[in-house]
Amino acid sequence: MFNRRLSFWIRGAVVAAALTFIAAYALAQEPLPDAPSPQNNAPAPSPSLPSQGEPGPSASSGNPEQPADTRSTPQQAPGQTNPQPPPPGSQEIKTVPPGSVPQGGESGRDQLFSLVKNVSFVTVPVTVKDDEGKLVDGLLQKDFSVLEDGVPQKLALFTSDPFPLSAALIIDQGMSELTLKKVNQTFAALGGSFGPFDEVAVFTYGNTVNQRSDFGNTTRMSIALNRIKDDSGQNAGAPLVGGPFGSGPSTNSKPPVGTNPVLTPPKESHVLNDAILMAAQNLAHRPRENRKIIFVISDGQEFGSRASYAQVLKVLLTDEIAVYAIGVGGASMPLYNKIEKARIPGFGYSNILPRYANATGGDVLDEFSKESIESAYQRITMEARNQYTLGYNTAQKPSSTFRDIEVRVKRPGLQVFTKHGYYPLPPQRAEAIQPAEQQPGTSQEPPKPQ
């Protein structure tokens, strides 16, 4: 009897264990209500893209992993969902009204920065003025045409967006005492002519060139200008030739018998070429998306520089640097402009600033009074910042040969200011910095574009 009961309990325990195991297994196969398994019922994206003009897939038609590309794909490989971007120069021209930003949040300088990665891409800043000298805005891409060495070019970039400035400010300290004092009193107005996104470096020159500050904001510029505002210029009187070294050889304080002392005053140098060259070499390393300018405040005299005008101009055109200037002192005289191109052998150039500005697409404002100089600061920076920017891909191979650029505007009565051309390859370092093979006071003629 006892064995029968034991066998009954054993059989019951085995059955209970089997039922428990079956129930647990069944529960494990059912999904939990609070943790549903992920499902992906969306259709896979089709490798074939809609042709141009056909509407793309609706946003409510599913949840594809990536949106379909609606661009035209004439050469798309089978199974490729994202076509390759079009080659440089085939993008549609963007016409940008003044002060606006292109669609998609991309500014003109951002587009320029992406386009200049191609070494064959050429940018041409252009200033357009009316017959009264006022800036002309509102022009469209169709109003411009660009010729390189006489061959029309197809524009790949057109924008009128303002650009931040990388400016090298050069101040002539070899001017007369009265003129330099007048210029020093206008330094407070310089800070207001530059914007928060501009960067400025300060240089001075006379007999030598000195860099007073590196590129920075207007606060750094103001500190550098405060340090030089009390510097004096040249004395307007006769030069002093006396002293122990000014009377020639002597014996016991007496000149040799039969000789007459020759008193020759030292000639003051105005190394404007060297100053522009140093500024250009510093600007060459500034960001490419900035407009690079050299801002000169001077009477324009050039004498005694180691670098020639032709050497400096080649560096400017290679690095896309424009020269803007305010002519003061003798340069602001009414009759001075008539002889500004004159050069007397042994005396250098009377005013070389217009030559630099004309060749690089800049400008020169001749101002006499303190108030007119202060107002000219704002005009110069506004003109340099608000230019039309044209760009094209040249078909010519890179070389060191000068290439002529001509920009035409199809509207009558307008004046166009732009650089005369460019050099595709940078000049050799030795050519740029070695002194010219010439005597002081002489200057080589610049290259004349054909």
C-alpha angles and dihedrals in degrees: 000000000000091000091051092054092047091051090050093052092047092052090049093050092050092050092048092050091049092050091049091051092049092049092049092049092050092051091050091057095055120082117246113249095227096047110045117188115251116259130193109199094156115117117251114257113266115242091219113085125210114264121245112288096023117109116251124235117296119253090237096052095089142304108279118187093240132010119259117255112241096195120116111263110191093161101034116145118233113272094015111130098185116046121215116264116261117266119268113282096028096089118112115264113258115217110197124191116226114287096003131117123231120250116282094037094277112139124212093253091049089054090046091052091054093046099049090065084088108082091214093059115110124196121203119191110204132194118199123195135176126234090277094056096253122139115258117217133176096060117145133217091259090061092065135069126182126204125192112198087342095307117118114240130211111237117235095176134037124166140146095198115137115251128213113248132239099196131184107203112207120191122192110225093177093077124107119288093249095049095046091049089053091050093048090057091060097057092100090065093054093072092059093051094064125068132227092261095050125097125208135191122193126223131174131192143182117133088351138017123250130184108219099183140003123239113297145120127307092271091063089045092052092051091053092047092050089057093057102035092097096049115120129228133215121314111246092215130086115297119258114246101169130099134085093300098042103067104060128238119341141176117217088348090306127107117244116272113271096018131104119208114245112215110203117177115220113254116239116237125221104195097189093146091055091048093052091046093053091047092048093051090054093046091053089074097050123106114292093223090065126085107247116215139163112219111201126190105190148111087251099241116150125192135140101016119149091216121066126227091250093054094048093045091054090055091049094051093045094052095040095243122157124205120223121179146179111217112215135169111016092001091065095055114114095236095039095084091062092064099032092110093049119111122187113203109255094016103071125218122332092212121358097168096093090055093054094045094047094049096046100040096254131121142236125217115193110209131173111180127064092243094051091049091053093050091047091062091065093044093052096050093043091052093047094048099043105057134131110254117210125184137184141167112247119219093210122101119249113271140147092252119117114249121205120227125199123183120195130192117207094214116090125238097031130122120220122206120190140130118291093232144302145249113239094208125045117251119258113272093238091052092051101048107026115099118256118261095247143097120265112275097033127098135196119239116253121246112276112221113226 
